[in-house]
Amino acid sequence: MSEESRQQPRFIVIEGPIGVGKTTLVKQLATRHGSQVLLEKPQENPFLKRFYHEGQNAALPTQLFFLFQRAAQFSELRQQDLFARNIVSDFMLEKDWLFAHVTLGPEELNLYKQVYERVGMDAPRPDLVVYLQAPVTTLIQRIQRRGKPEERHITTDYLSELSDAYTRFFTSYDKTPLLIINTAQVNLADNEQHLHHILERIDAHRHGRSFYNPVAELI
C-alpha cells in the first residue's frame, strides 16, 4: 500500500444545508477514489412532504424517521465491516440534532434528545468533514433549479434558520479535521474545472481546520 493510500481518509463526510451541493460532490469524490457512497434517503421519509407543508406539526415524526434511518444505515455498515472500503457520505449523525433544534419545540426536543442519546452513541466518527457553505439566495435558486416536488414548499426563513444553525455548529466543531468551502460561485454539477479544484483541495486536506474560497482561482 502506498503512503498516499495510507493517508487517504477512509470515511469522509460532506455536510451543509439543503441545496448546497452535498450529494453531487459525494458522488464525484466516490468515483474519484472508488469509495462506497452513503447517502441520505429523504424520498423514503413519509413525513417529509407534510413537514414542508405544515412545519412544526410534522417535525417530530420527520426527525425521528431520519434518526432511525441513519442509525440503521450505520448499523448495516458495521455488519459489513465499516472500513472494508473507503466511504463518502452526505450526512453525519450530528445533523439530526442540529435539525431538531431548528424544527422542534421544547417538549418535543426533550423527547427527541432522549431517543437521540440512545440511538446516536454508536455512530462512527469521520476521518474528515467537508462543510459546504452558500448564501440562502443561492440555496433557493439551486433548490428551484433541481425541481424536486417535495422541496417546493421550503421557505427562505427555514433555510436561513438552518444555515445559521450549521454556522454555529461548525464554528465550534473540533472532533475531526474540517475543511470549510464557500460554494457560492462554484458550479459542482456542470463545471468540470470547478469540480476538479474542489476535489483537489479535499484530497490535500489531512489535519486541522481550514477555509477555502475558490472564487479567485476559478475566475
N, C-alpha and C positions, 0 to 999 in steps of 0.2 A: 504493500500500500504506500502511495506517495505521501510526502509531507503535506501537500496541499489537501489530499483526501482526508488525512487525519485531522486537519484543522477545520475542514468544512463543517459548519453547524449541522447536526443531524436532524434537529427539529426547529424549523423556522415558522414564526407566526407573522402574518401580515394583518395589521389592525387599522381601524379608522371608522368614521361614521358612514352611514348609508350613502352610496353613490360616489365614494372616493376612489374606487378602482381596485379594491382588495382582490376580488376573485380573478380579474384579468391578470393581475400581477402574479398571483399564486400559480395559475396555470402555466404562465410563461416561465416562471422560475423552476417549477417542477419539470417542465420539458427540458430546460437547460441542463438540469442535474440528474435527470432520470429519477426524480423523487416521487413518492406516493403523495397524492392530493387528499387533504382532509377539508371538506367544505361544509359550511352551514347549509341547512336544508329548509329554508323558510317556506318553500312550497308544501312541505309536509305538515306545517303547523295549522290546524283547523281554526285556530282563534285569531290568526294574524289579520285577516281581512276585517274581522269585526273590530279589532283594536284600532286599525287605521280609520275606521268609520266612527267608533264610539269612544276612543281614548281610554280613560281610566276604567270605565265599566268592564272592559275586557282585558285589562292589563295583567291581572294576576294569573289567569289561566294561560295567557300568552307566554308570560315569563316562565311559569312552571313547566310548560311543554318544552320550551327551548332548553331549560336546565336539565331535564331528564333526557332529552335527546342528546345533548352534548355528553352527559355522563355515560350514556350507552355507547356513543362513538368512541370515547376514550377507553371504556372497558373492553370493547372489541379489539382495539389496537393492542391493549396489554395482552390479550389472549393470543394475538398473532405474533407477539414479540415486538414491542414498540419500536425498537431500534434495528429490526431486521433490514429495514430500508430507511433512507432519508425521508422526512415528511415535511411538507409545506402546507400550512393551514391558513384559512381566512378568518379564524376566530381563536380567542383564548377564553378559558372558562371565566376569568375575572370580568369579562364584558357583561355577563349576565347580571352580576351585582351592580355594575355601572348603569345598565339599562333600568334595573329595578329602582334605583334611586331616582331616576328621571320620571318613571311612569307610575309608581305605586304610592298610595297614601300611607300614613304612619302605621296603621294597624296591619295593613297588607304587607308592608315592608318588614314588620316584625315577624310575621308568619313566614314570609319568604326567607328571611335570614335564618330561621331555624332549619328550614329544609335545605337551604344552600350549604350550611355548615356541615350537614350530614352527607350531602351528595358531593360537595366540591373538594373535600380534603385530599382525595387521591388523584387529582389531576396532575399529569406530567408537566414539568417546567420546561419552557422553550430554551433553546440554546441562544436564540436571537429573536428579538421582536422588532419589526419594522412598522412604525406608526405613520400612516399617510394622512396628511392634512390638506384641506382645501376650504376656501370661503363657502359660506352657506349658499350664496347665489350660484356658485359653480356646482355645488352638490345638487341643487334643484334642477339646474339645466341638464345635468347628466342623468338624473332620475327620469326626467321628462323624455329625454332622448331615447333611453332604452325601453320605455313604454311598457313596463310590467303592470298589468291590471291591478294587482294587489297594492301597488305603491302610488296609485293615482291620488289618494287622499292624504298623503304625507304633507304636513304643513311646514311652512317656513319656521314657525315658532318651535315646533317639535324638533326640527333639525338644529336650530340654534341651541336649544337646551342640551341636545345630545352632543353637539360639537364642544360646547363648554364643559360638559362632563368628561369628555375624552381629554380635553386640555388639562383639566385639574388632575385627572388620574395619572397622566403621563408626566406631569410636572414633577411629581414625587416618586415616580416608578423607578426602582433600582434593583429589582430582582434578577434581571438578566441584562446582557448587552442590549442597547436600544439605539436604533437609527430612526430619526425623525425626518421625513421627506415632505417638502412642500410640493404638492402636485397641481397647484393652481393653473400653471401654464404648461402642464405635461399632458400629452395625449397617449396614454398607455395602450389604448385599443387599436389605434390606427397609424401611429408614427413609430417606425422601427428604430429610428435614431434615438428618440426619447426613451423607448423601452430599453435599448442597449445601454444607455448611460445609467439608468436606474439599476439594472441588473448588475452592471459592473460595480457600482457603489455598494450594493448589498453584499456582493462577493468579497469586497475588500474590508468590510466591517467585521471585526472579531471581538473587540473589547470596548468596554465603557459606553459612553453616551455621546452622540454627535447629531448635528442638524445639517441637512443637505438641501440647499436651494438650487435646483438645476437650471434655473432660468438663464443665467448669464452664459452658461456653457452651450445652451441649445439655441440661442438666438442666431 
